[in-house]
Every structure is written in C-alpha cells, then in structure tokens.
C-alpha cells in the first residue's frame, strides 16, 4: 500500500509540470499573437495615412484645375 501512495505524487508532479509548460506555451503564443496584431494595426494605420495623403493630393489637383498633359494622354491612348 505504501508503494501506491508513493507513486501518486510522482504522476501528479509530472502533471503539474505539463500544466506549467502548457501554460507557458500558451502565454508565449498569446504574446506572439499580440505582437503580430500590433504590427498589423501599425501597417493598417500607415496605409490609411498614405491613402488620406493621396486623396488630399488628388483633391488639391482637381481644385487647382490641373489637367492631364497631352503627352500623358497620348501614352494612355496607346
């Protein structure tokens, strides 16, 4: 009977280690996912900034009455 009692804590210790390792892995994966999401958010914001800039330049060009040069039209018509 003593052997049975001695065997139980050993398996429990392994289980505790597995839980600890799994918890650490999950934490690392969560941190990696948060970093990836942060990086993606930064890229989205940079793209939005670029698109706003291009839209503003287009509006300014239209407001100033800018026209497409004949040379540019000729290239497009090819």
MMTF fields as JSON, N, C-alpha, C and O atoms, coordinates in Angstrom:
{
  "mmtfVersion": "1.0.0",
  "mmtfProducer": "UNKNOWN",
  "numBonds": 311,
  "numAtoms": 312,
  "numGroups": 78,
  "numChains": 1,
  "numModels": 1,
  "chainsPerModel": [1],
  "groupsPerChain": [78],
  "chainIdList": ["A"],
  "bondAtomList": [4, 2, 8, 6, 12, 10, 16, 14, 20, 18, 24, 22, 28, 26, 32, 30, 36, 34, 40, 38, 44, 42, 48, 46, 52, 50, 56, 54, 60, 58, 64, 62, 68, 66, 72, 70, 76, 74, 80, 78, 84, 82, 88, 86, 92, 90, 96, 94, 100, 98, 104, 102, 108, 106, 112, 110, 116, 114, 120, 118, 124, 122, 128, 126, 132, 130, 136, 134, 140, 138, 144, 142, 148, 146, 152, 150, 156, 154, 160, 158, 164, 162, 168, 166, 172, 170, 176, 174, 180, 178, 184, 182, 188, 186, 192, 190, 196, 194, 200, 198, 204, 202, 208, 206, 212, 210, 216, 214, 220, 218, 224, 222, 228, 226, 232, 230, 236, 234, 240, 238, 244, 242, 248, 246, 252, 250, 256, 254, 260, 258, 264, 262, 268, 266, 272, 270, 276, 274, 280, 278, 284, 282, 288, 286, 292, 290, 296, 294, 300, 298, 304, 302, 308, 306],
  "bondOrderList": [1, 1, 1, 1, 1, 1, 1, 1, 1, 1, 1, 1, 1, 1, 1, 1, 1, 1, 1, 1, 1, 1, 1, 1, 1, 1, 1, 1, 1, 1, 1, 1, 1, 1, 1, 1, 1, 1, 1, 1, 1, 1, 1, 1, 1, 1, 1, 1, 1, 1, 1, 1, 1, 1, 1, 1, 1, 1, 1, 1, 1, 1, 1, 1, 1, 1, 1, 1, 1, 1, 1, 1, 1, 1, 1, 1, 1],
  "groupList": [{"groupName": "UNK", "atomNameList": ["N", "CA", "C", "O"], "elementList": ["N", "C", "C", "O"], "formalChargeList": [0, 0, 0, 0], "bondAtomList": [1, 0, 2, 1, 3, 2], "bondOrderList": [1, 1, 2], "singleLetterCode": "X", "chemCompType": "L-PEPTIDE LINKING"}],
  "groupTypeList": [0, 0, 0, 0, 0, 0, 0, 0, 0, 0, 0, 0, 0, 0, 0, 0, 0, 0, 0, 0, 0, 0, 0, 0, 0, 0, 0, 0, 0, 0, 0, 0, 0, 0, 0, 0, 0, 0, 0, 0, 0, 0, 0, 0, 0, 0, 0, 0, 0, 0, 0, 0, 0, 0, 0, 0, 0, 0, 0, 0, 0, 0, 0, 0, 0, 0, 0, 0, 0, 0, 0, 0, 0, 0, 0, 0, 0, 0],
  "groupIdList": [1, 2, 3, 4, 5, 6, 7, 8, 9, 10, 11, 12, 13, 14, 15, 16, 17, 18, 19, 20, 21, 22, 23, 24, 25, 26, 27, 28, 29, 30, 31, 32, 33, 34, 35, 36, 37, 38, 39, 40, 41, 42, 43, 44, 45, 46, 47, 48, 49, 50, 51, 52, 53, 54, 55, 56, 57, 58, 59, 60, 61, 62, 63, 64, 65, 66, 67, 68, 69, 70, 71, 72, 73, 74, 75, 76, 77, 78],
  "secStructList": [7, 2, 2, 2, 2, 2, 2, 2, 2, 2, 2, 2, 2, 2, 2, 2, 2, 2, 2, 2, 2, 2, 2, 2, 2, 2, 2, 2, 2, 2, 2, 2, 2, 2, 2, 2, 2, 2, 2, 2, 2, 2, 2, 2, 2, 2, 2, 2, 2, 2, 2, 2, 2, 2, 2, 2, 2, 2, 2, 2, 2, 2, 2, 6, 6, 7, 7, 7, 7, 2, 2, 2, 2, 2, 2, 2, 2, 7],
  "xCoordList": [0.809, 0.0, 0.848, 0.479, 1.979, 2.832, 3.327, 3.489, 3.565, 4.037, 2.993, 3.337, 1.745, 0.691, 0.653, 0.457, 0.833, 0.81, 2.031, 1.947, 3.154, 4.364, 4.301, 4.908, 3.583, 3.5, 2.618, 2.886, 1.614, 0.666, 1.3, 1.053, 2.104, 2.685, 3.601, 3.709, 4.256, 5.155, 4.377, 4.786, 3.268, 2.476, 1.838, 1.673, 1.487, 0.936, 1.951, 1.599, 3.201, 4.265, 4.457, 4.615, 4.444, 4.565, 3.399, 3.571, 2.229, 1.046, 1.179, 0.83, 1.687, 1.895, 2.891, 2.706, 3.941, 4.934, 4.306, 4.544, 3.497, 2.837, 1.913, 1.868, 1.185, 0.292, 1.112, 0.74, 2.235, 3.096, 3.67, 3.689, 4.137, 4.703, 3.618, 3.833, 2.454, 1.358, 0.942, 0.642, 0.923, 0.585, 1.614, 1.264, 2.886, 3.956, 3.879, 4.08, 3.588, 3.457, 2.289, 2.403, 1.176, 0.005, 0.303, -0.119, 1.032, 1.387, 2.287, 2.103, 3.262, 4.165, 3.397, 3.626, 2.488, 1.684, 0.802, 0.634, 0.247, -0.594, 0.215, -0.247, 1.425, 2.285, 2.667, 2.686, 2.97, 3.304, 2.123, 2.292, 0.926, -0.267, -0.504, -0.865, -0.306, -0.478, 0.521, 0.168, 1.762, 2.778, 2.4, 2.548, 1.911, 1.502, 0.332, 0.307, -0.629, -1.777, -1.347, -1.853, -0.418, 0.094, 0.793, 0.594, 1.614, 2.325, 1.332, 1.481, 0.331, -0.685, -1.447, -1.721, -1.793, -2.502, -1.664, -2.188, -0.361, 0.53, 0.566, 0.582, 0.579, 0.588, -0.719, -0.716, -1.833, -3.14, -3.19, -3.656, -2.712, -2.71, -1.805, -2.149, -0.667, 0.235, -0.428, -0.296, -1.137, -1.838, -2.945, -3.131, -3.676, -4.724, -4.132, -4.686, -3.019, -2.354, -1.931, -2.109, -1.378, -0.96, -2.168, -2.107, -3.251, -4.443, -5.041, -5.489, -5.057, -5.546, -4.672, -5.175, -3.371, -2.435, -2.68, -2.713, -2.85, -3.085, -4.43, -4.542, -5.437, -6.748, -6.672, -7.249, -5.965, -5.801, -5.074, -5.464, -4.04, -3.31, -4.198, -4.129, -5.025, -5.945, -6.962, -7.263, -7.487, -8.44, -7.786, -8.391, -6.553, -5.841, -5.616, -5.758, -5.269, -5.04, -6.332, -6.321, -7.43, -8.715, -9.154, -9.687, -8.94, -9.342, -8.534, -9.04, -7.295, -6.451, -6.681, -6.073, -7.541, -7.826, -6.737, -6.611, -5.968, -4.886, -5.47, -6.51, -4.786, -5.211, -4.103, -2.942, -4.486, -3.514, -2.823, -3.479, -1.535, -0.793, -1.131, -1.513, -0.982, -1.246, -0.343, -0.769, 0.896, 1.832, 1.314, 1.372, 0.811, 0.287, -0.916, -1.048, -1.801, -2.973, -2.552, -3.154, -1.525, -1.052, -0.543, -0.774, 0.137, 0.643, -0.516, -0.482, -1.534, -2.689, -3.43, -3.91, -3.534, -4.283, -3.568, -4.174, -2.303, -1.585, -2.22, -1.788],
  "yCoordList": [-1.192, 0.0, 1.25, 2.251, 1.208, 2.379, 2.727, 3.902, 1.725, 1.972, 2.718, 3.574, 2.406, 3.104, 4.582, 5.437, 4.881, 6.271, 7.022, 8.205, 6.336, 6.977, 7.228, 8.178, 6.4, 6.547, 7.736, 8.396, 8.012, 9.065, 10.446, 11.157, 10.869, 12.205, 12.359, 13.447, 11.284, 11.355, 11.689, 12.562, 11.009, 11.289, 12.672, 13.354, 13.077, 14.413, 15.485, 16.526, 15.254, 16.214, 16.365, 17.478, 15.247, 15.315, 16.081, 16.875, 15.84, 16.549, 18.046, 18.866, 18.392, 19.804, 20.443, 21.58, 19.71, 20.235, 20.457, 21.477, 19.486, 19.617, 20.823, 21.553, 21.031, 22.188, 23.466, 24.425, 23.476, 24.665, 24.928, 26.071, 23.878, 24.034, 24.489, 25.404, 23.852, 24.246, 25.684, 26.425, 26.074, 27.457, 28.423, 29.487, 28.06, 28.92, 29.014, 30.087, 27.893, 27.906, 28.785, 29.563, 28.659, 29.476, 30.953, 31.796, 31.262, 32.656, 33.189, 34.314, 32.381, 32.799, 32.989, 33.958, 32.069, 32.188, 33.426, 34.123, 33.697, 34.879, 36.153, 37.088, 36.179, 37.349, 37.515, 38.632, 36.401, 36.468, 36.985, 37.798, 36.513, 36.961, 38.448, 39.171, 38.908, 40.33, 41.169, 42.233, 40.706, 41.428, 41.47, 42.503, 40.343, 40.294, 41.242, 41.944, 41.261, 42.157, 43.618, 44.463, 43.909, 45.278, 45.701, 46.815, 44.806, 45.103, 45.313, 46.239, 44.454, 44.584, 45.894, 46.563, 46.264, 47.523, 48.71, 49.659, 48.656, 49.738, 49.83, 50.93, 48.69, 48.69, 49.241, 49.986, 48.874, 49.381, 50.895, 51.606, 51.385, 52.826, 53.55, 54.638, 52.973, 53.583, 53.621, 54.609, 52.559, 52.517, 53.565, 54.237, 53.71, 54.731, 56.122, 56.955, 56.375, 57.674, 57.939, 59.046, 56.933, 57.071, 57.365, 58.252, 56.631, 56.836, 58.221, 58.857, 58.7, 60.063, 61.082, 62.05, 60.864, 61.772, 61.799, 62.87, 60.633, 60.562, 61.198, 61.878, 60.977, 61.571, 63.088, 63.795, 63.585, 65.031, 65.629, 66.688, 64.974, 65.471, 65.476, 66.4, 64.459, 64.408, 65.54, 66.182, 65.785, 66.89, 68.23, 69.084, 68.413, 69.658, 69.831, 70.932, 68.753, 68.829, 69.192, 70.02, 68.583, 68.888, 70.316, 71.001, 70.766, 72.112, 73.177, 74.268, 72.873, 73.86, 73.861, 74.653, 72.994, 72.941, 72.25, 72.476, 71.434, 70.727, 69.822, 69.191, 69.777, 68.917, 67.931, 68.129, 66.889, 65.884, 66.399, 66.897, 66.284, 66.766, 65.933, 64.768, 66.555, 65.845, 64.623, 63.58, 64.757, 63.638, 62.46, 61.313, 62.744, 61.687, 61.035, 59.812, 61.829, 61.29, 60.417, 59.371, 60.838, 60.055, 58.695, 57.685, 58.666, 57.398, 56.501, 55.293, 57.085, 56.299, 55.751, 54.618, 56.531, 56.112, 55.059, 54.474, 54.804, 53.774, 52.473, 51.446],
  "zCoordList": [0.0, 0.0, 0.0, -0.614, 0.68, 0.706, -0.686, -1.015, -1.497, -2.859, -3.679, -4.494, -3.472, -4.204, -3.828, -4.693, -2.579, -2.142, -2.658, -2.986, -2.728, -3.219, -4.724, -5.217, -5.444, -6.894, -7.276, -8.281, -6.53, -6.877, -6.951, -7.925, -5.977, -6.075, -7.278, -7.842, -7.671, -8.82, -10.085, -10.851, -10.309, -11.502, -11.405, -12.416, -10.21, -10.02, -10.333, -10.887, -9.99, -10.273, -11.774, -12.275, -12.493, -13.953, -14.551, -15.476, -14.02, -14.496, -14.239, -15.089, -13.058, -12.732, -13.691, -14.124, -14.017, -14.968, -16.333, -16.978, -16.771, -18.069, -18.098, -19.088, -17.026, -16.941, -16.992, -17.668, -16.271, -16.26, -17.649, -18.104, -18.324, -19.668, -20.634, -21.429, -20.568, -21.452, -21.195, -22.13, -19.938, -19.602, -20.145, -20.657, -20.038, -20.557, -22.07, -22.641, -22.724, -24.185, -24.613, -25.56, -23.918, -24.245, -24.039, -24.83, -22.972, -22.708, -23.817, -24.283, -24.239, -25.314, -26.615, -27.339, -26.914, -28.129, -28.071, -29.072, -26.913, -26.749, -26.968, -27.621, -26.418, -26.602, -28.071, -28.587, -28.746, -30.17, -30.974, -31.883, -30.639, -31.353, -31.117, -32.045, -29.891, -29.594, -30.377, -30.887, -30.479, -31.249, -32.725, -33.377, -33.255, -34.66, -34.912, -35.923, -34.002, -34.147, -34.067, -34.806, -33.175, -33.043, -34.331, -34.814, -34.885, -36.128, -37.276, -38.073, -37.352, -38.394, -38.25, -39.246, -37.022, -36.779, -37.233, -37.816, -36.965, -37.39, -38.916, -39.468, -39.597, -41.06, -41.619, -42.599, -40.995, -41.431, -41.267, -42.159, -40.129, -39.891, -40.881, -41.344, -41.209, -42.187, -43.564, -44.286, -43.928, -45.211, -45.242, -46.257, -44.153, -44.079, -44.244, -44.962, -43.588, -43.692, -45.136, -45.645, -45.785, -47.183, -48.078, -48.929, -47.89, -48.718, -48.495, -49.449, -47.244, -46.984, -47.701, -48.271, -47.669, -48.326, -49.834, -50.44, -50.434, -51.881, -52.246, -53.266, -51.419, -51.67, -51.575, -52.401, -50.577, -50.415, -51.615, -52.106, -52.085, -53.26, -54.494, -55.305, -54.643, -55.782, -55.696, -56.702, -54.508, -54.324, -54.638, -55.286, -54.18, -54.457, -55.954, -56.486, -56.622, -58.065, -58.792, -59.702, -58.398, -59.029, -58.722, -59.595, -57.505, -57.107, -57.833, -58.099, -58.153, -58.83, -60.338, -61.058, -60.81, -62.238, -63.031, -64.235, -62.396, -63.082, -64.155, -63.969, -65.26, -66.358, -66.672, -66.314, -67.337, -67.748, -69.0, -69.914, -69.045, -70.21, -71.439, -71.329, -72.625, -73.872, -74.008, -74.505, -73.569, -73.656, -72.835, -73.28, -71.644, -70.787, -71.447, -71.412, -72.051, -72.734, -73.902, -74.146, -74.625, -75.76, -75.298, -75.964, -74.18, -73.664, -73.256, -73.49, -72.65, -72.222, -73.429, -73.39, -74.503, -75.683, -76.514, -77.412, -76.239, -76.992, -76.703, -77.225]
}
